[in-house]
Amino acid sequence: MKRDVDEDLKGAEFRECNLKNTRLIGVVMQGAVIDGLVTNLVVNGVEVMENVEAELDRPHPVRRLIRSDDLADVRRGWRQLRTGWAATVARMRQSPGIEHERVNDEWSAVQTLRHLVFVHDSWFRRCCLGSTDRFTPMGLGIDSVPGREE
């Protein structure tokens, strides 16, 4: 385990890092932003992810629907997602070229869609269906995927 003591990481940015089982002890963390796959996060002795998920679900109730075990809920959630996506596409069509713009070093809409192709290939086709076919060429993996160019 790597151990850093008395380090000044003010203003640092960590992208695509694996921080699994990381411990931050006696740290000053003000104005921090965490965005990623976060589970079992304990802050000052309190597991906070249930509260975080509830806050994310509040403005986006479709999240609860697509996690449901009830097929009717999942279908209703899928319809809501499709409606929301249609509105997003309509907004992009009003500003041609915007689909290629990146904001705050995040992927553009086109890159995000290409990534979803990659996710479909790697998760659904390979893991669920057991396919060993090559990845779809237009798919876009994250930089840290081994053999990404292939």
N, C-alpha and C positions, 0 to 999 in steps of 0.2 A: 504494500500500500504506500503510495506517495504521500508524503506529509510536508505541508508548507506551514511555517510558523512566522508570524510577524511580517507577512507579505502585504504590500499595498497594491491591491488589484482594483483600485478606484477607476471606474470607467471601462473596465474590461468587458469584453463580449465573448461569450462562449457559444459557438454554433456547431450543431451536430456532434456534441460531446456526450459521452456516456458518463453520467454522474451517479450511476446506480450505487446505492449504499454509501454515498458520500456523507460525511459528517462535517458540519460547520459549527465549531464550538467557540464561544466567546467572540463572535464576529459582530461587526457593525454592518448592518444591511439596511440602508435607507434609500428609498427610491429605486429599489431593485425591480426588475421585470423578469418573470419566469414564464416561458411559453414553450410547451412541449408535452411529451407524454409524462405526466406526473402522477404517481400513485403513492399512497402511504407516506405522505409528507407530514412530518411532525415539526411544528414550530413552537419552541419554548414549552415542550412537553404536551402539546395539543395536536392530535391528528386533524388536519384541516381540510382534507380533500372532499369529505362529504359536504362541507359548507361551500367549497369552491364549485363543486358540481351543481349544487342547488342554485348558486348565483349565475352559473352559465346557463342552466335550464330556464331560469326565470324569463329572460328576454327571448329565449329560443326554445319554446316548449316542444318543438319538433324533435329535439334531442331525446326527450323521454319516450316519444312514440317509436323512434327507430331502435331504441334499446329494449322495447317491450317484448315479452314472451307471447303476447297476443297478436296473432297474424293480422287481425283487423286493424290494430293500432299501427303495425309496421306498414301496412298498405296505405293507411291514411297519412302517415309520416312521409312515405315515398311520394304520394301525390303533392303534399305540401312542398317537399324539396324540389320537385319538378316545376311547380308553379314559381317558386322563388328563383330557380335557375333561369326560367324563361324571362323573368323580369330583369335579371342581371344581363342576359344576352341582349335584351331590347335596349338597355342603357348603353351597352358597349356599341351597339349598332348606331346609336346617335352620335358617337364620337369615333369615327374610323381611325384605327391605329392605336387606340387606347389599350386594346387587348395585348399589345406587345410591351406596354410600359411597366417598369418595375417601380415599386414604392418602398422606401426604407430598406433597400437591399433584399426585398422579398421577391419571389418569382412573379412573373407576369401571369395574366389569365391563360395565355397560350402555354406557357411552361407548366402551369399547374395542371392543365388538361393533359398534357403529355405525361406528367408524373402519374396521373390517375391511370393512364394506359399501362405504365410500368407497374403500378401497384396491382392492377388487375392481373397482369402477367405473372408477377412474382407471388402474389398471395392467392388469388383465386385459381388461376390455371395450374400453377405448380403445386401449391400446398393443398388445395381442396380437390382438384381433379387429377393430380399426379402427373401432369404433362411434363415432358422433358424437351418440348419444342423450344426453339430459339425465341428470345424475347422479340416483341413487335418492334421494328426499327424506330418508329417514331416515339416510343416510350422514353421517358427521361427519368433516370434514377438520381439519387443524391450523390454528391461527389465522393462520399465515403463508401459507396457500394463497390466491393471488389470486382474487377473485370468490367467496370461500368461501360467502357467503350465498346466492348464485345456485345 
